[in-house]
Amino acid sequence: MKALALAALLTLAAAPAVAQPPPRICDKPVYRQFDFWAGRWDVSPTGGGPVVGHSLVEKLFGDCVLRETWTGVGGATGGSLNMYQDTTGRWRQTWADSVGDWTEYAGQRVGAEMRFLANDTNRRTGAPIVRRMTFTSLPGGEVRQLIEVSADVGATWTVDSDLTYRRAGDAR
């Protein structure tokens, strides 16, 4: 009996150590700041009008990343990856689409809004521009996305798009 117990102890001692899972950094509350955008959406111009697209925003990779998949009613498609970066204390969004646009945004949450800025180039003229994108969590679970453009380093802004995201199937 002693030999059997000794053999069992030797087997346990020889077993490889069980790897501990890495710490879940994305459990920090700051990683939940943009969760209000997660969901399946029908998207229309703010203030009314027909649906112009559909968006699926999913939490991925241990809830560290939000991924948007956009399908416009005219056939254009695109998407973004969104993540909080501990090293910079900022949110990042990378947008790319089927018409050749690629934009790198950085921002932060202020109140009920996610505010992003991007240095970009006007595709028609080649001139530098600044993009300002704001997502606002609205009452009733809707989300407003306002994108503005400045050709004078932020002195003046013009609206590029103003959209409201409504939960898919929400008849309003």
C-alpha positions as CSV (number, residue, x, y, z in Angstrom):
1,M,0.0,0.0,0.0
2,K,2.9,2.3,0.8
3,A,4.4,1.6,-2.6
4,L,1.2,2.6,-4.3
5,A,0.9,5.9,-2.4
6,L,4.5,6.7,-3.1
7,A,4.0,5.9,-6.9
8,A,0.9,8.2,-6.9
9,L,2.9,11.1,-5.3
10,L,5.8,10.6,-7.7
11,T,3.3,10.8,-10.6
12,L,1.8,14.0,-9.3
13,A,5.2,15.5,-8.8
14,A,6.2,14.7,-12.4
15,A,3.1,16.1,-13.9
16,P,3.6,19.4,-15.9
17,A,2.5,22.5,-14.1
18,V,-0.9,23.8,-15.2
19,A,-0.5,27.1,-17.0
20,Q,-2.4,29.9,-15.4
21,P,-4.6,32.0,-17.7
22,P,-3.3,35.5,-18.4
23,P,-4.8,38.3,-16.4
24,R,-8.0,39.7,-18.0
25,I,-7.0,43.3,-18.5
26,C,-10.1,44.0,-20.5
27,D,-12.3,43.4,-17.4
28,K,-11.4,47.0,-16.3
29,P,-14.4,49.3,-16.4
30,V,-12.7,51.6,-19.0
31,Y,-13.0,48.8,-21.5
32,R,-16.8,48.9,-21.1
33,Q,-17.1,52.6,-22.0
34,F,-18.1,52.0,-25.6
35,D,-20.3,48.9,-25.0
36,F,-23.4,51.1,-25.6
37,W,-22.6,50.7,-29.4
38,A,-22.6,46.9,-29.4
39,G,-25.6,45.3,-31.2
40,R,-27.4,44.9,-34.5
41,W,-28.5,48.2,-36.0
42,D,-30.6,49.8,-38.7
43,V,-29.1,53.2,-39.5
44,S,-30.9,56.3,-40.8
45,P,-30.2,60.0,-41.1
46,T,-30.6,61.8,-37.8
47,G,-33.9,63.6,-37.9
48,G,-35.6,61.1,-40.1
49,G,-35.4,59.4,-43.5
50,P,-35.1,55.9,-44.9
51,V,-32.6,53.4,-43.6
52,V,-29.2,54.0,-45.3
53,G,-27.4,50.9,-43.9
54,H,-27.1,48.2,-41.4
55,S,-24.4,47.7,-38.8
56,L,-23.4,44.8,-36.6
57,V,-21.1,45.8,-33.7
58,E,-19.7,42.8,-31.8
59,K,-17.6,42.4,-28.7
60,L,-14.7,40.1,-29.6
61,F,-11.4,38.7,-28.2
62,G,-12.3,38.5,-24.5
63,D,-14.5,41.6,-24.8
64,C,-11.4,43.7,-25.5
65,V,-12.4,44.7,-29.0
66,L,-15.5,46.1,-30.7
67,R,-15.8,45.2,-34.3
68,E,-18.3,47.0,-36.6
69,T,-19.4,45.4,-39.9
70,W,-21.2,48.0,-42.1
71,T,-23.4,47.3,-45.1
72,G,-24.9,50.3,-46.9
73,V,-28.1,50.0,-48.8
74,G,-26.3,51.1,-52.0
75,G,-23.8,48.2,-51.6
76,A,-20.8,49.9,-50.0
77,T,-19.3,47.8,-47.1
78,G,-16.8,48.6,-44.4
79,G,-15.9,48.1,-40.9
80,S,-13.9,49.2,-37.9
81,L,-12.0,47.8,-35.0
82,N,-12.2,49.7,-31.7
83,M,-10.2,49.2,-28.5
84,Y,-9.0,51.1,-25.5
85,Q,-5.2,51.3,-25.2
86,D,-3.9,51.2,-21.7
87,T,-0.5,52.5,-22.8
88,T,-2.0,55.7,-24.2
89,G,-5.2,56.1,-22.1
90,R,-7.1,56.6,-25.4
91,W,-9.6,54.7,-27.5
92,R,-8.5,53.8,-31.0
93,Q,-10.7,53.1,-34.1
94,T,-9.4,51.9,-37.4
95,W,-12.0,52.2,-40.2
96,A,-11.6,50.7,-43.7
97,D,-14.2,50.2,-46.5
98,S,-15.0,49.0,-50.0
99,V,-14.4,52.5,-51.5
100,G,-10.8,52.7,-50.4
101,D,-11.2,54.8,-47.3
102,W,-8.9,54.1,-44.3
103,T,-9.0,56.3,-41.2
104,E,-7.2,56.0,-37.9
105,Y,-9.1,57.7,-35.0
106,A,-8.1,58.3,-31.4
107,G,-10.4,59.5,-28.7
108,Q,-11.9,59.2,-25.3
109,R,-15.3,59.1,-23.5
110,V,-16.7,62.4,-22.2
111,G,-20.0,62.0,-20.4
112,A,-22.4,60.0,-22.7
113,E,-20.2,60.5,-25.7
114,M,-17.3,58.8,-27.3
115,R,-15.2,61.5,-29.1
116,F,-12.7,60.7,-31.7
117,L,-10.3,62.8,-33.9
118,A,-8.3,61.8,-37.0
119,N,-5.9,63.6,-39.2
120,D,-6.8,62.6,-42.8
121,T,-6.6,63.7,-46.4
122,N,-9.4,65.0,-48.6
123,R,-9.6,62.3,-51.3
124,R,-10.7,64.8,-54.0
125,T,-8.1,67.6,-53.4
126,G,-5.3,65.9,-51.5
127,A,-5.5,68.6,-48.8
128,P,-5.1,67.7,-45.2
129,I,-8.2,67.6,-43.1
130,V,-9.3,66.8,-39.6
131,R,-12.2,64.4,-38.9
132,R,-14.2,64.6,-35.7
133,M,-16.5,61.7,-34.9
134,T,-18.8,61.6,-31.9
135,F,-21.0,58.7,-30.8
136,T,-23.7,59.7,-28.3
137,S,-25.7,57.2,-26.3
138,L,-29.3,58.4,-26.5
139,P,-32.4,57.7,-24.4
140,G,-34.1,54.5,-25.5
141,G,-30.9,52.8,-26.5
142,E,-30.3,54.6,-29.8
143,V,-26.9,55.9,-30.7
144,R,-26.1,59.0,-32.8
145,Q,-22.9,59.1,-34.9
146,L,-21.9,62.6,-36.0
147,I,-18.9,63.0,-38.3
148,E,-17.6,66.5,-39.0
149,V,-14.7,67.6,-41.2
150,S,-12.4,70.7,-40.8
151,A,-10.1,71.9,-43.6
152,D,-8.6,74.7,-41.3
153,V,-7.2,72.6,-38.4
154,G,-10.4,72.8,-36.4
155,A,-11.3,76.5,-36.7
156,T,-14.5,75.6,-38.5
157,W,-16.4,72.3,-39.0
158,T,-18.9,71.0,-41.6
159,V,-21.1,68.0,-41.1
160,D,-20.0,65.0,-43.2
161,S,-22.6,62.6,-41.9
162,D,-25.2,62.5,-39.1
163,L,-26.7,59.1,-38.4
164,T,-28.9,57.5,-35.8
165,Y,-28.5,53.8,-35.0
166,R,-31.7,52.0,-33.9
167,R,-31.8,48.4,-32.7
168,A,-32.6,46.2,-35.7
169,G,-36.3,45.4,-35.8
170,D,-37.2,48.3,-33.6
171,A,-40.3,49.8,-35.3
172,R,-40.3,53.6,-34.9
